[in-house]
């Protein structure tokens, strides 16, 4: 008896699911897609700074250059505890074993600054300290996740406007959205290169001045696909 009770129940569920699918497919609809995009200025700039004893031919130790670097950064009111991290520590052990010379050490740091002007100042003061291996690692926008949500909403609104414009000449009414797909959200950031190019040195002066240029903006775009029922 249990088998006979179970089978009709299963059949009823399957039939109901099929009916739902059939009704959905029979609904007349309009499908459209839309893109919303914007440009934002990066507010998190990561610089890669490498100090190595080979740059000074062993005349200054890594520890000495590290101390000089930290003092220069603090002179710019940079919080080295929060903004400076050690990303790599290496030594040239191969030369040590093969030539039996002193190991020439190097350290690589990651420094976080918040605008192009600060990046230029960092490169300037570190150049004064004999540290010139400064590269742009990456740039970010701190409000990226919130911005993506805003762009998705804007793309949905644009898709609705497009659908209304397409149905108006047909004298048909646009119904509710019956399908929404977040097709793609892209972050396009092409900025990459050497930070020292951001600096200019004034003639007849010892001070460095940041060049009047800014980082390239980051492009963010969101694409959606929406199906609206037609009434």
NORWOSUL-V921684 format. One record per pair of residues at least 12 apart in sequence whose ideal C-beta (glycine too) atoms are under 7 Angstrom apart, sorted by the first residue. I is the first residue (numbers start at 1). J is the second residue. D is the distance in whole Angstrom. If there is no record, write none. Layout:
I;J;D
I;J;D
This chain:
27;178;7
27;229;5
28;229;7
28;230;4
29;178;6
29;227;5
29;228;6
29;229;5
29;230;6
30;163;5
30;166;6
30;167;6
30;228;5
30;230;6
31;225;7
31;227;5
32;159;5
32;162;5
32;163;5
32;166;7
32;226;6
33;159;7
33;183;7
33;223;6
33;224;7
33;225;4
34;155;5
34;158;4
34;159;4
34;162;6
34;224;6
35;155;6
35;221;6
35;222;7
35;223;5
36;151;5
36;154;4
36;155;4
36;158;6
36;221;7
36;222;5
37;151;7
37;219;6
37;220;6
37;221;3
38;151;7
38;220;6
39;217;4
39;218;7
39;219;6
40;141;5
40;147;7
40;217;6
40;218;5
40;220;6
41;217;5
42;139;4
42;140;6
42;141;6
42;215;5
42;218;6
43;114;6
43;115;7
43;141;6
43;142;5
44;112;6
44;114;7
44;139;7
44;140;4
44;142;6
45;113;5
45;114;7
45;119;5
45;139;5
45;215;7
46;110;6
46;112;6
46;137;4
46;138;5
47;111;4
47;113;7
47;119;6
47;122;6
47;134;6
47;136;6
47;137;6
47;195;6
48;108;6
48;110;6
48;135;5
48;137;4
49;109;5
49;111;6
49;126;7
49;131;7
49;133;7
49;134;5
50;106;6
50;108;5
50;133;4
51;65;4
51;66;6
51;69;6
51;106;7
51;107;6
51;131;6
52;104;7
52;106;4
53;104;4
53;105;6
53;106;7
54;104;5
56;130;7
58;104;7
62;105;5
62;106;7
62;107;6
65;131;6
66;107;7
68;129;4
69;126;6
69;129;6
69;131;6
72;125;4
72;126;6
72;129;5
73;122;7
75;125;7
76;121;5
76;122;7
76;125;6
83;111;6
83;112;4
84;109;6
84;111;5
85;109;7
85;110;5
86;107;6
86;109;6
87;108;5
87;109;6
87;110;5
88;107;7
88;108;4
89;107;6
90;106;6
91;103;5
91;105;5
92;104;5
110;137;7
116;198;7
116;213;7
116;214;5
116;215;5
117;210;5
119;195;6
119;198;6
120;198;4
120;199;5
120;210;3
120;211;6
121;210;6
123;195;5
123;196;5
123;198;6
123;199;5
124;199;5
124;208;3
127;208;7
132;196;7
134;195;5
134;196;6
135;194;6
135;195;6
136;191;7
136;192;6
136;193;6
136;194;7
136;195;5
139;189;6
139;191;5
139;215;6
139;218;7
141;218;5
147;220;6
148;185;5
148;220;7
148;222;6
151;220;6
151;221;7
151;222;4
152;182;6
152;222;5
152;224;6
155;222;5
155;223;6
155;224;4
156;224;6
156;226;7
159;224;6
159;226;4
163;228;5
167;230;7
172;230;5
173;231;4
174;228;5
174;230;7
175;228;6
175;229;3
175;230;6
175;231;5
176;229;6
177;226;5
177;227;7
177;228;6
178;227;5
178;228;7
178;229;5
179;226;7
179;227;4
180;224;7
180;226;5
181;224;7
181;225;4
182;224;6
183;223;4
183;224;6
183;225;5
184;223;5
185;222;5
186;221;5
187;218;6
187;220;5
188;218;7
188;219;4
189;218;5
190;216;6
191;215;6
191;216;5
198;210;6
198;211;5
198;213;7
199;211;6
